[in-house]
Amino acid sequence: MDSKGQVSVEYLFLILIFLIILFTVTIPFASHAITDSQNVSVTSDAETAVSTIANAVDVVYANGPSSQRTVNVYIPQNNTNLIYDGTDNLLNLSLTGILVNASIPNVNVPYVNATVPSNIPITITGNNPIISTNTQWHTFTISWPVGSTITININ
């Protein structure tokens, strides 16, 4: 009876070692997969947000002076900068802490951008244009007053 008990203990010990090796290998991979999927989700949300704002600018530009459009946009992060680059006609939404590729450490996506329709100047007002409130849904009012530039106001 002692030999059967010893064999059972050896099998339990081998199973324990196998489980330890399995968990030490799979948990880091699962952690990287979760981080990567969260980064893709945040980047996708930011891309949708900036595209929605750029499309609203396009509609206002198409309607001409004295037109206005209001859109509700989901901003995935706090302390996000909304910046218009007039030289490249890009509307940029900065992101913090988003890795391009988990295998390349410390490589961050500086911003997600969308092209705005024309060379007309755009002014961004409200919160200097840092979106820093805790609420993640924001109302953007895009207007084009007569004799002025297109204005994006963050409420």
C-alpha positions as CSV (number, residue, x, y, z in Angstrom):
1,M,0.0,0.0,0.0
2,D,2.9,2.4,0.6
3,S,3.9,2.2,-3.1
4,K,0.5,3.2,-4.3
5,G,0.4,6.1,-2.0
6,Q,3.8,7.2,-3.1
7,V,2.8,7.0,-6.8
8,S,-0.3,9.2,-6.0
9,V,1.8,11.8,-4.3
10,E,4.3,11.8,-7.2
11,Y,1.4,12.3,-9.7
12,L,0.0,15.1,-7.6
13,F,3.4,16.7,-7.5
14,L,3.9,16.5,-11.3
15,I,0.4,17.9,-11.8
16,L,1.2,20.8,-9.5
17,I,4.5,21.5,-11.4
18,F,2.6,21.4,-14.7
19,L,0.0,23.9,-13.4
20,I,2.6,26.2,-12.1
21,I,4.4,26.3,-15.5
22,L,1.1,26.7,-17.3
23,F,0.0,29.6,-15.2
24,T,3.4,31.4,-15.4
25,V,3.3,31.2,-19.2
26,T,-0.4,32.0,-19.9
27,I,-1.0,34.8,-17.4
28,P,1.5,37.2,-18.9
29,F,0.1,36.5,-22.4
30,A,-3.4,37.1,-21.2
31,S,-2.3,40.4,-19.6
32,H,-0.8,41.6,-22.8
33,A,-3.9,40.6,-24.8
34,I,-6.2,42.5,-22.4
35,T,-4.0,45.6,-22.5
36,D,-3.8,45.4,-26.3
37,S,-7.6,45.1,-26.7
38,Q,-8.2,48.0,-24.3
39,N,-5.7,50.2,-26.3
40,V,-7.5,49.2,-29.5
41,S,-10.9,50.1,-28.0
42,V,-9.7,53.5,-26.7
43,T,-8.0,54.3,-30.0
44,S,-11.2,53.3,-31.9
45,D,-13.4,55.5,-29.7
46,A,-11.0,58.4,-30.2
47,E,-11.0,57.9,-33.9
48,T,-14.8,57.8,-34.0
49,A,-14.9,61.0,-31.9
50,V,-12.6,63.0,-34.1
51,S,-14.3,61.7,-37.2
52,T,-17.7,62.8,-35.9
53,I,-16.4,66.3,-35.2
54,A,-14.7,66.5,-38.6
55,N,-17.8,65.4,-40.3
56,A,-19.8,68.1,-38.4
57,V,-17.3,70.7,-39.6
58,D,-17.8,69.4,-43.1
59,V,-21.6,69.8,-42.8
60,V,-21.2,73.3,-41.5
61,Y,-18.7,74.2,-44.2
62,A,-21.1,72.8,-46.9
63,N,-24.0,74.8,-45.5
64,G,-22.0,78.0,-45.6
65,P,-21.8,81.0,-43.2
66,S,-24.4,81.3,-40.4
67,S,-24.8,77.6,-40.2
68,Q,-24.4,75.6,-37.0
69,R,-24.3,71.9,-36.0
70,T,-24.3,70.3,-32.5
71,V,-23.0,66.7,-31.9
72,N,-22.6,64.6,-28.8
73,V,-19.3,62.8,-28.8
74,Y,-17.8,60.1,-26.6
75,I,-14.3,61.1,-25.5
76,P,-12.5,58.0,-24.1
77,Q,-10.0,59.7,-21.8
78,N,-9.8,62.7,-19.5
79,N,-7.2,65.5,-20.1
80,T,-7.5,65.1,-23.8
81,N,-6.3,67.8,-26.2
82,L,-8.4,68.8,-29.2
83,I,-6.1,70.6,-31.6
84,Y,-6.5,71.9,-35.2
85,D,-3.5,71.9,-37.4
86,G,-4.2,74.4,-40.1
87,T,-1.2,73.6,-42.3
88,D,-2.2,69.9,-42.8
89,N,-6.0,70.5,-42.2
90,L,-6.0,67.9,-39.5
91,L,-8.2,67.9,-36.4
92,N,-6.2,66.0,-33.7
93,L,-7.3,64.3,-30.5
94,S,-4.4,63.5,-28.2
95,L,-4.3,60.2,-26.3
96,T,-2.1,59.4,-23.3
97,G,-0.6,56.0,-22.4
98,I,-1.8,54.2,-25.5
99,L,0.8,51.8,-26.9
100,V,1.1,51.3,-30.6
101,N,2.4,47.8,-30.1
102,A,2.8,46.0,-26.8
103,S,6.1,44.4,-28.0
104,I,7.6,47.8,-28.4
105,P,7.6,49.4,-24.9
106,N,7.1,53.1,-24.4
107,V,5.9,53.8,-27.9
108,N,2.8,56.0,-27.5
109,V,0.2,57.1,-30.0
110,P,0.5,60.9,-29.8
111,Y,-2.9,61.6,-31.3
112,V,-5.7,60.4,-33.5
113,N,-6.5,62.7,-36.4
114,A,-9.1,63.3,-39.1
115,T,-8.9,65.5,-42.1
116,V,-11.2,68.6,-42.2
117,P,-12.6,69.6,-45.5
118,S,-10.9,72.8,-46.5
119,N,-8.2,75.4,-45.8
120,I,-10.6,77.6,-43.8
121,P,-9.4,78.5,-40.4
122,I,-11.0,76.8,-37.4
123,T,-11.0,78.1,-33.8
124,I,-11.5,75.8,-30.9
125,T,-13.0,77.3,-27.7
126,G,-13.9,75.9,-24.4
127,N,-11.6,74.4,-21.8
128,N,-8.5,75.8,-23.5
129,P,-8.9,73.2,-25.7
130,I,-8.2,70.5,-23.1
131,I,-11.1,68.2,-22.4
132,S,-10.5,67.5,-18.7
133,T,-13.9,66.8,-17.1
134,N,-14.9,63.4,-15.7
135,T,-17.9,63.0,-18.0
136,Q,-17.0,61.2,-21.2
137,W,-19.8,62.4,-23.3
138,H,-19.3,66.0,-24.6
139,T,-21.5,68.3,-26.6
140,F,-19.6,70.0,-29.5
141,T,-21.2,73.0,-31.2
142,I,-19.7,73.8,-34.6
143,S,-20.8,77.1,-35.9
144,W,-19.7,79.5,-38.7
145,P,-20.8,83.1,-37.9
146,V,-21.0,85.4,-40.8
147,G,-17.6,87.2,-41.4
148,S,-15.7,84.9,-39.0
149,T,-14.1,81.5,-38.9
150,I,-15.6,78.1,-38.1
151,T,-15.7,77.7,-34.3
152,I,-15.8,74.5,-32.3
153,N,-17.1,75.1,-28.9
154,I,-16.8,72.3,-26.2
155,N,-19.7,72.3,-23.7
